[in-house]
Amino acid sequence: MFENLSDKLQRVFKTLRGEGKLTAENMETALREIRVALLEADVHFRVAKQFIEAVKEKAMGQEVLTALSPAQQVVKIVRDEMVKMLGTHQARLRTANEPPTVVMIVGLQGSGKTTSTGKLARWLSKNGHNPIMVSVDVYRPAARKQLSVIARDLKLPIYEGKPEETKPADLARAARREAVETGRDMLLVDTAGRLHIDDELMTELTELRDQLFPSEILFVADAMTGQDAVKSADEFHKRLGITGAILTKMDGDARGGAALSIRAVTGQPLKFVGVGEKFDALEPFHPDRVASRILGMGDVLSLIEKVEQTIDHRQAEEMQRKLLEDEFTLQDFRDQIRQVSKLGSLESILGMMPQLGPMKDLKNVKVDEKEITRLVAIIDSMTAKERANHMIVNGSRRRRIAKGSGASVQEVNNLLKQYAQARKMMKSFSGASGFFGKRLGKLNIPGLPGFGKQ
């Protein structure tokens, strides 16, 4: 996410830091390169222009040009303006004075509305709410069936509808009654979509809006479509009045132009981003954290939140004790791999790390998720004694383990090497001082350098 833009901006800042002092000339050059980087990241041209003008106004002042560390001042200005462009503060969901709060999910066909409805329902249920879902897409039975399957997988309630409820408005009203009667505080309405915006679709959505009085109308867009997503969001807002957006497939979008443009073009905030296929891969959008991540400062707060929600704290503390006392075994290594896999892809975890100091090359690590499965299989093929004491794993044992796990002896050797690297790295994290040491020490992320190749 944002890899291309992040790389280019960091090159610009590196050049500025190499200058003896900042002048109007080299600042103009830097601003021109930032503008090109934004446009190549598929940021809307008008948004890029406004951004550069705002940065230029602040960066070309005497206070910056004569500062002791002018390059750092420029980085701060760029970050502040980027936060402003993205929305300044996290935009929380609005709630109704009296439940249920109605949330309409709208967007074009194929943008990920139905899956996002399920993900949002799961997120709400994990954050103190009691949601119910309904699909009002009466044109595509497959869409309603899909939401039913999602609801069953999530073990969350859905209003299926009755045979006589053949109109979207009928289904929505009945679902609201069901929500009131069953004490649900949130009603998520998954609406119909089209392959393009037309009057028939907008008329139907407008009628639904006027009958339901939703607190939120969330537009779902595929981030991979770039400026087409922004254009569609703007059209929906002009004709329907959206209150926010959800961008799907953000994990696959290396440019990030839609995320950076959508608020500036529509005036409405980006509220959630989809960062994977699993139902837990939906995250609230934090403008300040995203800006820091784009500028190579990482997103440690989001990583810590994810860890605190996923990792067993008592097990993590026990693991840290074992590391400090040199008792960390292959069994523990396997348990850690399984714990970390719950956080999502390792590449997404690495993307949240600050790209500076000893961690500056983490973004170049390419993680093979299949290799992680192989590591677990190899450890599972060991005896309890071998997992407790890796020093006894001699040549004949390695051949037996390789045969039992379907791996090669070389892969068994590589595992033992990665385990040694993990012990060393994790011990340094656990024993480090300061904010990053204390916080990242809790993560106990196993063997990151060994999981991929740079």
C-alpha positions in Angstrom: 0.0 0.0 0.0 1.5 3.4 -1.1 4.9 1.7 -1.8 5.6 3.6 -5.0 4.7 7.0 -3.6 6.6 6.3 -0.4 9.8 5.4 -2.2 9.7 8.5 -4.4 9.0 10.9 -1.6 11.8 9.4 0.5 14.2 9.9 -2.4 13.2 13.6 -2.6 13.8 14.1 1.1 17.1 12.3 0.9 18.2 14.7 -1.8 17.1 17.7 0.3 19.0 16.4 3.3 22.1 16.2 1.2 22.0 19.9 0.3 24.2 22.3 2.3 21.2 24.6 2.8 17.8 25.0 1.3 17.3 27.6 -1.4 14.3 28.7 -3.5 15.8 26.8 -6.4 16.3 23.4 -4.8 12.9 23.7 -3.1 11.3 24.3 -6.5 13.0 21.2 -7.8 11.9 19.2 -4.8 8.3 20.4 -5.1 8.3 19.6 -8.8 9.4 16.0 -8.0 6.8 15.7 -5.2 4.1 16.8 -7.7 5.3 14.2 -10.3 5.3 11.5 -7.5 1.7 12.3 -6.6 0.5 12.2 -10.2 2.3 8.9 -10.8 0.6 7.6 -7.7 -2.7 8.4 -9.6 -3.6 11.2 -7.3 -6.3 13.5 -8.9 -4.5 16.3 -10.8 -6.5 19.0 -9.0 -5.7 17.5 -5.6 -2.0 17.3 -6.4 -2.0 20.9 -7.5 -3.7 22.1 -4.3 -1.3 20.0 -2.2 1.8 21.4 -3.9 0.6 25.0 -3.6 -0.1 24.5 0.2 3.3 23.0 0.8 5.1 25.6 -1.3 3.4 28.5 0.6 4.7 27.1 4.0 8.0 25.6 2.8 9.3 28.7 0.9 9.1 31.0 4.0 12.3 32.4 5.6 11.7 30.4 8.8 12.1 27.1 6.9 14.9 28.1 4.6 17.0 29.4 7.5 16.1 26.7 10.0 18.9 24.6 11.5 17.4 21.4 9.9 15.4 22.8 7.0 14.9 19.4 5.3 13.2 18.0 8.4 11.0 21.1 8.4 9.9 20.3 4.9 9.1 16.7 5.8 7.0 18.0 8.7 5.1 20.4 6.3 4.5 17.7 3.8 3.2 15.3 6.5 0.9 18.0 8.0 -0.5 18.9 4.6 -1.0 15.2 3.7 -2.9 14.6 6.9 -5.1 17.6 6.1 -5.7 16.2 2.6 -6.6 12.8 4.0 -9.0 14.3 6.5 -7.1 15.4 9.7 -9.0 13.1 12.1 -10.4 9.6 12.0 -14.0 9.9 10.8 -16.1 7.7 13.1 -19.5 6.2 12.2 -22.5 8.4 13.1 -25.2 6.8 15.2 -28.9 7.5 15.5 -30.4 9.0 18.6 -32.7 6.0 18.8 -31.6 2.6 17.6 -31.3 1.0 15.2 -28.7 3.1 13.4 -29.2 2.5 9.7 -26.1 2.3 7.4 -26.7 2.1 3.7 -23.9 0.4 1.7 -23.9 1.6 -1.9 -21.6 1.3 -4.9 -21.1 -0.1 -8.3 -21.5 -3.8 -9.0 -18.3 -5.7 -8.3 -16.8 -3.1 -6.0 -17.0 -5.4 -2.9 -20.3 -4.1 -1.3 -21.5 -7.4 0.0 -18.2 -8.6 1.4 -17.7 -5.1 3.0 -21.1 -5.3 4.6 -20.1 -8.6 6.3 -16.7 -7.2 7.3 -18.3 -4.0 8.7 -20.8 -6.1 10.6 -18.0 -8.2 12.1 -16.1 -5.0 13.0 -19.1 -3.5 14.7 -19.8 -6.7 16.7 -16.2 -6.7 17.9 -16.5 -3.0 19.0 -19.5 -3.1 21.3 -22.4 -3.1 18.7 -25.1 -5.7 17.9 -25.6 -5.5 14.1 -28.1 -7.1 11.8 -27.7 -7.3 8.0 -30.1 -7.3 5.1 -29.6 -7.4 1.3 -32.2 -5.5 -0.7 -30.7 -6.5 -4.1 -33.9 -8.0 -5.5 -32.4 -8.3 -9.0 -29.6 -10.7 -8.2 -30.6 -13.6 -6.0 -26.9 -14.6 -5.9 -26.1 -11.3 -4.0 -28.6 -12.1 -1.3 -27.4 -15.6 -1.1 -23.8 -14.4 -0.8 -24.7 -12.2 2.2 -26.6 -15.1 3.8 -23.5 -17.3 3.5 -21.3 -14.5 5.0 -23.7 -14.0 7.9 -23.7 -17.7 8.6 -19.8 -17.9 8.5 -19.6 -14.9 10.9 -22.4 -16.2 13.1 -24.2 -12.8 12.8 -27.9 -12.2 12.2 -29.4 -11.4 8.8 -32.9 -10.6 7.8 -33.7 -13.0 4.9 -37.0 -11.6 3.9 -40.4 -13.1 3.1 -41.8 -14.2 -0.3 -44.1 -11.2 -0.5 -41.3 -8.7 0.2 -40.2 -8.2 -3.5 -39.2 -4.5 -3.4 -36.1 -3.1 -1.8 -38.1 -0.6 0.4 -40.3 -3.5 1.7 -37.3 -5.6 2.7 -35.6 -2.6 4.4 -38.6 -1.7 6.4 -39.2 -5.3 7.5 -35.5 -5.6 8.5 -35.7 -2.4 10.6 -38.8 -3.8 12.4 -36.8 -7.0 13.0 -33.9 -5.0 14.4 -36.2 -3.2 16.8 -37.9 -6.4 17.9 -34.6 -8.2 18.5 -32.7 -5.4 20.1 -30.2 -4.8 17.4 -28.6 -1.3 17.5 -27.2 -1.3 13.9 -28.9 -2.2 10.6 -26.6 -2.7 7.6 -28.4 -2.4 4.3 -26.5 -4.0 1.3 -28.0 -2.3 -1.8 -28.1 -3.3 -5.4 -25.4 -2.1 -7.8 -24.9 -1.7 -11.5 -21.9 -1.8 -13.8 -22.4 1.9 -14.3 -24.3 4.8 -12.8 -27.8 5.2 -14.2 -31.0 7.0 -13.3 -32.8 3.8 -12.4 -30.2 2.8 -9.8 -30.1 6.3 -8.3 -33.9 6.6 -8.2 -34.1 3.4 -6.2 -31.3 4.4 -3.8 -32.9 7.8 -3.3 -36.2 6.3 -2.4 -34.5 3.9 0.0 -32.7 6.9 1.6 -35.9 8.9 1.9 -37.7 6.0 3.6 -34.9 4.8 5.9 -33.3 8.1 7.0 -29.9 6.4 7.3 -27.2 7.9 9.6 -24.6 6.8 7.2 -24.5 6.2 3.4 -21.2 4.5 2.8 -19.8 4.3 -0.8 -17.8 1.2 -1.5 -15.1 1.4 -4.2 -12.3 -0.8 -5.4 -9.0 1.0 -4.7 -7.4 -0.8 -7.7 -9.6 1.2 -10.1 -7.8 4.5 -9.0 -9.4 7.6 -10.3 -12.4 5.8 -11.6 -13.3 5.0 -8.0 -12.9 8.7 -7.1 -15.1 9.7 -10.1 -17.8 7.2 -9.1 -17.7 8.4 -5.5 -18.2 12.0 -6.6 -21.2 11.0 -8.8 -22.8 9.1 -6.0 -22.3 12.0 -3.7 -23.8 14.6 -6.0 -26.9 12.4 -6.7 -27.3 10.6 -3.3 -25.3 12.4 -0.7 -22.8 9.9 0.7 -21.4 10.4 4.2 -18.2 8.5 3.7 -16.4 5.8 1.7 -14.9 2.3 2.1 -12.0 1.4 -0.2 -11.5 -2.3 -0.8 -8.3 -4.0 -2.0 -6.1 -1.4 -0.5 -3.5 -4.1 0.2 -3.1 -4.6 -3.6 -2.9 -1.0 -4.5 0.7 0.1 -4.6 -0.2 3.7 -5.8 -2.9 4.8 -3.4 -4.2 7.6 -5.6 -7.9 6.9 -4.7 -7.2 7.0 -1.0 -5.4 10.3 -1.3 -8.0 11.9 -3.6 -11.4 10.8 -2.4 -11.9 13.2 0.4 -10.5 16.2 -1.4 -12.8 15.5 -4.4 -16.0 14.5 -2.7 -15.6 16.4 0.6 -16.5 13.2 2.4 -14.1 11.2 4.6 -12.7 7.8 3.9 -13.9 5.8 6.9 -12.7 2.2 6.4 -10.2 0.4 4.2 -10.2 -3.3 3.2 -6.7 -4.8 3.4 -7.3 -8.4 2.6 -9.8 -11.1 1.8 -10.5 -12.4 5.4 -13.4 -11.0 7.3 -11.2 -9.3 9.9 -9.3 -7.4 7.1 -11.2 -4.2 7.5 -9.6 -1.3 9.3 -10.7 2.2 10.3 -8.9 4.9 8.3 -6.5 7.0 10.3 -5.2 10.0 8.2 -2.3 10.8 10.5 -1.1 7.2 10.6 -1.4 6.8 6.8 0.6 10.0 6.2 3.3 8.7 8.6 3.4 5.4 6.8 3.7 7.1 3.3 6.6 9.1 4.6 8.4 6.0 5.9 7.7 6.7 9.6 5.6 3.5 9.9 2.3 2.8 11.6 3.3 1.4 14.9 0.1 2.4 16.7 -2.1 0.4 14.3 0.3 -2.6 14.6 0.2 -2.4 18.4 -3.6 -2.2 18.3 -3.8 -5.2 16.0 -1.4 -7.1 18.3 -3.4 -6.3 21.4 -6.6 -7.5 19.8 -5.1 -10.7 18.5 -2.2 -11.9 20.7 -2.7 -13.7 24.0 -1.0 -11.4 26.5 -0.1 -14.0 29.1 1.5 -16.2 26.4 3.4 -13.1 25.0 4.7 -12.3 28.5 5.8 -15.9 29.0 7.5 -15.9 25.6 9.3 -12.7 26.5 10.5 -14.3 29.8 11.8 -17.3 27.9 13.7 -15.1 25.5 15.4 -13.2 28.2 16.3 -16.4 30.1 17.4 -18.2 26.9 14.6 -20.8 27.1 13.0 -20.1 23.7 12.5 -23.4 22.0 11.4 -24.6 18.5 8.0 -25.4 20.1 7.8 -21.7 21.1 9.0 -20.7 17.7 6.1 -22.7 16.1 3.6 -21.2 18.5 4.8 -17.7 17.7 4.5 -18.3 13.9 0.9 -19.4 14.4 0.1 -16.4 16.6 1.6 -13.9 14.2 -0.3 -15.5 11.3 -3.5 -14.4 13.0 -2.4 -10.7 12.5 -2.7 -11.1 8.7 0.0 -11.3 6.0 3.6 -10.7 7.2 4.2 -8.3 4.4 1.3 -6.1 5.8 3.0 -6.3 9.3 6.4 -5.3 7.8 4.7 -2.4 6.0 3.7 -0.9 9.4 7.3 -0.8 10.6 9.2 2.5 10.5 11.5 2.4 7.5 14.5 3.8 9.3 17.6 2.8 11.2 18.0 -1.0 11.4 14.6 -1.5 10.0 15.0 0.6 6.8 15.2 -2.5 4.5 12.2 -4.3 5.9 10.0 -3.0 3.0 12.2 -5.0 0.6 11.5 -8.3 2.4 9.3 -10.5 0.2 7.3 -13.0 2.3 6.4 -16.4 0.9 3.3 -17.4 3.0 3.7 -21.0 1.8 7.1 -21.2 3.3 5.6 -20.4 6.7 3.3 -23.5 6.3 6.4 -25.5 5.5 8.2 -24.3 8.6 5.3 -25.4 10.8 5.2 -28.8 9.0 8.9 -29.4 9.6 8.7 -28.5 13.3 5.6 -30.8 13.7 7.7 -33.6 12.3 10.2 -33.3 15.2 9.9 -35.2 18.5 9.1 -33.3 21.7 12.8 -33.7 22.8 14.0 -32.2 19.5 11.6 -29.3 19.8 12.8 -28.6 23.3 16.5 -28.9 22.5 17.5 -28.1 18.9 21.2 -29.0 19.6 20.4 -32.7 19.5 19.1 -32.5 15.9 22.0 -34.2 14.1 22.4 -35.3 10.5 20.3 -38.5 10.8 17.5 -36.7 12.7 17.5 -34.0 10.0 17.0 -36.7 7.3 14.2 -38.2 9.3 12.5 -34.9 9.9 12.8 -34.0 6.2 11.2 -37.2 5.1 8.4 -36.9 7.6 7.5 -33.3 6.6 8.0 -33.7 2.8 10.8 -31.2 2.9 14.5 -31.5 1.9 17.4 -31.7 4.4 18.4 -28.2 3.2 15.0 -26.8 4.2 15.4 -28.4 7.6 18.9 -26.7 7.9 17.4 -23.4 6.8 14.7 -23.7 9.5 17.2 -24.2 12.2 19.2 -21.2 10.9 16.1 -19.0 10.8 15.2 -20.1 14.3 18.6 -19.0 15.5 18.1 -15.6 13.7 14.7 -15.3 15.3 16.1 -15.9 18.8 18.7 -13.3 18.3 16.4 -10.6 16.8 13.6 -11.2 19.3 15.9 -11.1 22.2 17.3 -7.7 21.0 13.7 -6.4 20.7 12.7 -7.7 24.1 15.7 -6.2 25.8 15.6 -2.8 24.0 14.8 0.3 25.9 12.6 3.2 24.9 9.2 3.3 23.3 9.9 1.1 20.3 11.9 -1.4 22.3 9.2 -1.8 24.9 6.3 -1.8 22.4 7.9 -3.9 19.6 9.3 -6.3 22.2 5.7 -7.3 22.9 5.2 -8.3 19.3 7.6 -11.2 19.4 7.5 -11.5 15.5 9.5 -14.6 14.6 12.3 -14.7 12.1 11.2 -11.9 9.8 14.6 -11.8 7.9 14.4 -15.6 7.4 10.9 -15.6 6.1 11.7 -13.9 2.8 14.5 -12.9 0.5 15.6 -9.4 -0.1 
